[in-house]
Amino acid sequence: MAAAAGVARSTVSRAFSQPGRLTPETVERVLAVAERLGYTPNPVAQALSTGRSRNIALIVPDVANPFFPPLIRAAQRKAEENDFCVFLGDSDENSDREQQLLDRFANQVEGILLVSPRLTDAVITQFAKRVPIVLVNRDLDAVPRVLIDSGEGIEAAVDHLKSLGHQRVAYVSGPTGSWSNGQRRSHLRRAADRTGISIISIPAIKSSFEIGKKTTPKLLSSGTTACIAFDDLLAQGILAGFAEAGVSVPDSFSVVGCDDVLGSTTTPALTTVSNRSELAGDVAVTLLIDKLRTHAIRDARHVLSTHLVVRKSTGAVRIPT
């Protein structure tokens, strides 16, 4: 290849990895010969010579949760637009597994997107010193992050239930280590103080359809007339559990989800807080690539707002006659 182009091997390498260091004429000659010979550069060799792999990692806590696939697709699309490849890791809601994935990816990628992490702030901060990290749904100083602020949507959900006559509402909570879960709890408390509604908590520990179904007996015995679920997946399970128990939604009980990834497909269609997971993936990759290119981003904090989408799973409290 180098002989055919009449240049040194190092010049061929620079034509593909650092064309700005060569004259346009030289780059054009090398690329023309490469096309004629069917030559393509070895990405492993390029990574070794340039120190750049063009790979980033994306770690999520549960790839099966419908909230994450839109985020993953958006992140991959944005990465490909910038000539990066995405490695995907699923921690299965386990902080030890999450740390193992970080350790394994750290030496293979240029940067990492860590979504809804379960690790402690101290551990994340230490990893951020080893490899560039951008967080999604974790508010940690000195680490670039994208936050989906569900507060506005959650408070709108409480106002909506209040307007329908509900006075006692259950919150079916998410994973204890989830930043989003803590944020939603905080806004529920604030909305309860403001509206006078009573909020009780029913722990689900992990978000899944089956756990949502198993929550329904607790909801029925709680004295509540409505619930707000941590996410749509739990809410979908709750709807299924009520259907099996012969409880009509929303005539006998109102259900609100969060994320709006399943809302239009459930029966009845789910009232839910619309969280912008797709935009979060796009913005997070943009922050990470900007950080890799400029090394200038230190403490970026990008906040995405949310809103309530009212559908058919919420209704007025039935007054006994």
N, C-alpha and C positions, 0 to 999 in steps of 0.2 A: 504493500500500500504506500509506504513512504517513498520507496524507490520509484514507483509509477508516477507519483506526484512531484518527484524531484525535490523532496524536502526531508528534513530529519524526522525521526519517529516522535520526538518531543513536539514538533510542529503539528503533526497529525493530531496528537493528544490535545494540544491547545485549541486547534480548530473546532473541536467538539465541546471541550469543557470551558475554555477561556478565550473565545474568539476575539474579544476586545483587545487582547494583547498582540494580535496579528493585524497585518494590513488586510483590507477587504479583498484585495486581489488574491492574496495567499489563501484566505479562507475559502473564497469561491473556487479556486483551483483544487484545493483538497476535497471539498464537498463534491465537486464534479467527478473527480476520479473515484471517490467512494461510491457514488451512485452507479458509475459505469462498472465497477468491480463487485457491486452488491455488498459492500462492506458496511457493517454496523458496529459501533463501539461496544465493548464489553462493560456493562454497568458496574460489575464488581471491581474491575480494574479502574474504572473512573472514580469510584468511591474511594479506593485506596490512594489514588494519586491526588484527588482534590479534597478529600476529607468530607465529601458530601455524598450521601446515599440517595437523596431525593425521596426518602421514605419518612412518613410520620406515623405515629401509633394513635389509635383511638380506643380507650378503655371505657366500657359501660358496665353497670352493675347487673343488668339482666337483659340480654339481647332479645328475649322472647316477649318482653313487655312492649306493647304497641306504641308507647311513647318514644322509644329509641330508634326504630327503623327509619322514620322520616328524618331524624337528626343525622343518622349514619349516612343515608343517601345524599343529603345536602352537603355533608362534610366531604364525602368522597367526590362529589361533583366539583366542589370548589377546589379541592386538592388537585384533581386532574386538570382543571383549567390552568393551574400553575405548575404543571408537570411534576406533581408529587404523587406517590403511591401511598395508600393507607393500609396499615396493618390493624386488624380488629381483635380486641381482647374482651372477653366476658368474665367478670369477676364473680358472678353468681352471688351477689350481695355479701361477699366474704372479704373482709379486710386483709386477711393473710394471702388469699389468692390475688387480690389487687396488688399487694406489695410484690408478690412473685412476678406478676406480669410487668410491673414497672422495672424490676431488676433485669428481666429478660429483654425487654424492649430497649432499655437505656443505651446499650452498645450497638443497636442495630438501626436506630432511627435518629433523625435530626431533632425531632421534637415530639411532644406527647400531648394529646387532648385527653384530659381526665374528667369524665362526666359523672356527676352526682357521686363523688368518691365517699367511701366509708372509712378511709384512713384518718388518723388524727392530723391536726394542723401541723404539729411538729414534724411528723414523717413526711408530709407533702412538701413542707418548706425545705427539708434536707434534700429531697429528690430534685426540687427545682434548682438547687445549686449544681446538680450533676448534669441536667439536661433541660432545655427550655420546655416549660409546661404552661398550658392554658387550661384553666378550669371552667367547667360549665356547672352551674348551680352549686357553687361553694364560694362563699365570700371570705377570701383570705388575703390580707394585706400583703403587698409586694409581689403577688402572683397575678398576672393578667387573667381576667375572668369575665364570663358572660353569665348574667343572672336573669332568670325568668322570674319576674316579680309577680307572684300570684296573689299578692295582697289585695290589689284593687278588685280582682275577680272574686276572691273569697268573700270580701266584705259585701260585694254586690249580691252574692248568693245568699248571705244572711239577710240582707234587706229584702230580697225577693221572697224568701220564706216568711219573713215577718209580715209582708204585705198580704200573704195568703192566709194569715192567721195562726201560723205555727209559733208556739211559745217554748217548746222543749225539743231541741235538735241534737242528734248524735253526730259526733265526728269519728268516722272509722279511720284510724290513723295509719300512717305508713311506717316504713323502717325507722327504728329509733336513731340510727346514725345518719339519717337523711337531712341535709340542710333545708330542702324544700318542705319536709314534714314539720320541722321546727318553725319555719316561717309561716306556714299555714296555721299552725296552732296559735302563734302569736297574734295573727290577724283575726282569727276566730274569737280569741279572748277580747280583743279590742272592740270587735263588732258586737259581741255579747254585752259588754259594758255600755256601749252606745245605744243599743236597741232594747235592752232589757230581756232579751231572749236567754234562756238557760241552755248552756252547751255541756253535754257530757261526752267523755271520750271512751271509745271502745277500741282497744288495740288490735291491730291485725298482724303486726310484726313484719310480715312480708306481703308484698302485693301479688296476688294471684286470683284467678277466677274461682278456684276451689275454696280458698280462704274467704273470699267474699260471700260465697254460698253459706259457709259455716257460720258466718256472722249474723245471719238473719234471725235465728232464735234469740240471740242477745238483743237485737234491735226490737223484736216484738215484746220482749219482757222489760224493756228499759223505760217504758212510759213516754217515749218520744213519738212524734208524729212525722218526723222527717230526718234524713241523714245527709251529711256531706261526706263523700268518700275521698280518700287521699288521691285516688286516680280513677280513670275510667275502667280499668281492668277489675278493680275491686267492686266498683259500682255495677259492672256487668254481672258479676257473680251474685251480688245482692239482688238484682232484678230477677235472676234465675231462681234464687232461693225463695223469694217471695212468690214467684209463679208456681213453684212446686208446693208451697204451703197454702196456695189458694188465696193469697193476699193481693188485692188489686192495687196496682200503681197507676195513677196517683190517687185513686179514690180513697184508699185506706192508708196509704203511706207515700210520702214524697221522697225522691232520691235525686241527689245532685252528685255529679262526678267532677273530675278535674283532669285536664289535658286536651279534651276534645279530639281524641284519636279514634274513638269508637261511638261517639254520641249519636251520629246519624244512622247507625246500623243496628242499634239495640231495639228491643220491643218492651215497652214503648221507647220512642226516641228520647235520648238522655239529655236532660238539662245539665250543662257542664261549664266549667271555667276553661276558656280557650287559651292554652299555653302554646307558645310559638316555638316548638322544638325544631322545626325545619330551619327557621331563621337563626336559631341559636347555633346549629351546626355550621351554617354558612359563615356567621360572624366569628365563631371560634377559630375556624381554619384561617380566616383572613388575619386575625390577630396573631396567630402562631407564625404564619408565613412572613408577616411584616416584622415580627421579632427576629426570625431567622435571617432575614435580609438586612435589616438595619441595626440590630442589636440595641435599639433605642427604647423599646417598650419596657417599662419597669413595673408600672402599677396601673395598667388600664382596667377600667371597671365599666363594662357595658351592660346596661339594664334594659330588659325588654318588658313591656307592660302586658297585662292580660285583661280579659273582659268576660262577662257572663253571656252564655248562649242559652236562651230559654227554649226548651222543646216541650215534650209531652209527659215527662216523668215527674213533674211537680204540679200540684194543684191545691186548691183551697182546703183547709181543714173541714172535715164533715162534722157538722154540729148535730149531736144526737137529738132525735125528736121524741 
